[in-house]
């Protein structure tokens, strides 16, 4: 076992080989590296699989031995100060490593096909491997300084990935917004790290916790200063995990490729903030009021994220706000001290949300084949509908992920979210009510999303494939070669002659080649007439590689919740589940009790209410959107059911519904407020400072120069060139000075 732990340092360095090798290949053998570019996806998956197997082995050893291994070596030694680097292997590290590697492998497999036609294919896989390496380095760090270094590397990778298509203005603005927003939290994190070092004199977790607890017990610290430092540390987690009010970067981060969105929202960037709070929970738990502050931020984020997801039309933006709300549940659990349930929900949510994002990528990929659908329209749920018969596998996997996020048993998120909802009643009644209401809202907006995508019909202007049979589709790929797809088993397109097309209409839209900064064109033939019969393009199922990733994530979503289910629940006692055994050292360190029910009857009794709330949300969504043709609420249907005729009550009701819709669709006006108060305010203050610097500061300096110039020009005419005159004026000046000085 010790022999295995000794190689824990290699966990973040193995995936780092990919960006190094790709960079060296492009530098030394550019043509060969580009020609063999599909090879690098296999290498990326292979190296990350090695890390995954190693992490699983460490997790098994953690379950069997409940041990903690740490190895450090000195980096900088100055007098009494020593800065050490190393790695820490404990239960939290094992969980995060397995989570990062498993989700990362599935996303990489999916990306091989999704990004196949992108000119920046190599750059994408280099960024993705660097992202995984940075996150693995973060979770294995043994001190705060090391965490901060990898924390910034994760931020750099997210900046590069969000702005992957940097020639698009929206992507460029989104990565800058994410970068600036996270700088606020990162600066607070740095100040908090320095503050606790000033208090304890150590960056190492073990020494930091021990010294600080002794200072608290002996009342030898200033609680106001300690609380301020703790809030600054928590500010880093607020920004990274998109907690209110620093959440504004998360929905705009959807401008990157969909696999990047899946990785960010599942196991890397947003999970970093949850990991940091979990790692520092022994520090926070002994500081008065800080735990209340963490839970308050969490419950606000839960509610705000859910309400903002209610009326979103962009499929990825709706999933982004869903992630924000679920991260709020995790932060709420940590603030309540429910360490186990927070990490449990982190695990179950990661696989479920990765499934939903990759499913959305499959939907977007299929919608881009529909006539008139530009890359932006392909993400608009208002223009979707009726996809069930065209993408059945994507639909089934997306439904599994939707039910899981809604909290429907026996899927993954049911087990973890139910624990958080149950613990919230023991913590605060108000927080519990908000958490339970939000669970209903979650079920509502998730099923709204599902119904708008797969059920109903398209709008009349996009009915190109409604009610059509499976039909032939001819397209030109990004590389300019004709691609025939055999869609109907009764029609062999390979035997067709293209010259027999009597009518041909093309839809052309640009795709930016970011590697060469040029614009290429993807040409989709909209529809043609063949043998006096019109044929239309229609959405089709994704390739097998993408579907394989969706199926694997569906299996995880179905069964990963079993790691947190007690092996036996009886009145005599509770056998600990796998997750509790793994987290035993950390839970004992926090002096917590096991959060398991004593028998199946009590467990199901506690879960009935949560399932009922979720079922109510699903029912309302089905009632409103089952036959709707757009993402707007069907007001006439609501008013007819409520028997509200035209009058003051109906007008008031419509105003309330419109206010809720506008609040959600306009992101609660938070972005507008930041634009008015911060962006424009900073710009106006900068303009004023620029004016003050040029007109006042520089004006005074330049004014003295001008005055001196004109005085010199005037005085030069007083000189006549006679020395006697100069002596006379000199004596006069001296006489006047002496008289003034004497009297």
Buried (B, 14 or more C-beta within 10 A) or exposed (E): EEEEBEEBBBBBEBBBBBBBBBBEBBEEEEEEBBEEBEEBBEBBBEBBBBBBEBBBEBBEBBBEEBBBBBBBEEEEEEEEEBEBBBBBBBBBBBBBBBBBBBBBBBBBBBBBBBBBEBBBBBBBBBBBBBBBBBBBBBBBBBBBBBBBBBBBBBBBBBBBBBBBBBBBEEBBEBBBBBBEBBEBBBBBBBBBBBBBBEBBEBBBBBEBBBBBBEBBEEEEBEEEEBBBBBBBBBBBBBBBBBBBBBBBBBBBBBBBBBBBBBBBBBBBBBBBBBBBBBBBBBBBBBBEEBBEBBBBBBBBBBBBBBBBBBBBBBBBBBBBBBBBBBBBBBBBBBBBBBBBBBBBBBBBBBBBBBBBBBBBBBBBBBBBBBBBBEBEBBBBBBBBBBBBEBBEBBBBBBBBBBBBBBBBBEBBBBBBBBBBBBBBBEBBEEBBEBBBBBBBBBBBBBBBBBBBBBBBBBEEEBBBBBEBEBBBBBBBEBEEEEEBEEBEEEBEBEEBEEEEBEEEEEBEBEBBBBBEEEEBEBBBBBBBEBEEEEBBBBBBBBBEBBBBBBBBBBEBBBEBBBBBBBEEBEEEEBEBBBBBBBBBBBBEBBEBEBBBBBBEEBBEEBBEBBBEBBBBBBEBBBEBBEEBBBBBBBBEEBBEEEEBEEEEEBEEBBEEBEEBBEBBBEBBEBBEEBEEEEEEEEEEEEEEEEEEEEEEEEEEEEEEEEEEEEEEEEEEEEEEEEEEEEEEEEEEEEEEEEEEEEE
